[in-house]
Amino acid sequence: MKGGRGVVVAVFSLVLGVALSACVSVGKPFPVEQVPNIQIGRHTPADIERMFGKPWRTGMEDGETTWQYGDYKRGLFGGTKTRDLVVRFAPNGVVSSYSFNSDQPEDSNIKPKPAEPIF
């Protein structure tokens, strides 16, 4: 029976290790380095999709279409990593505003570029 006990201990250790490293993920990663390139009043949904891919969620806010990109991870015993981008489109089909939020230190340097003049 010693061999059987060793198998039980090995299986228990494996299950415990997987449980301790478990993480719950919602959404999907998106290229955060593209966020500063969003141009309000200029980019269309096709432009945003080329930059970020298909949105994770879509919706409406104050009558404007919204696209959401999100990457949320929570460890079984604490620790979270979150990033989200919400892009709002005006009725004329261009970006009216966007918001980017992250709890990742490497994202703290992401700032919007100055707006280019529209002629």
Secondary structure, DSSP 4 states (H G I P E B T S, - for coil): -HHHHHHHHHHHHHHHHHHHH-EEEEE----GGGGGG--TTT--HHHHHHHH-S-SEEEEETTEEEEEEEEEEEETTS-EEEEEEEEEE-TTSSEEEEEEEE--GGGTT--PPPPPPP-
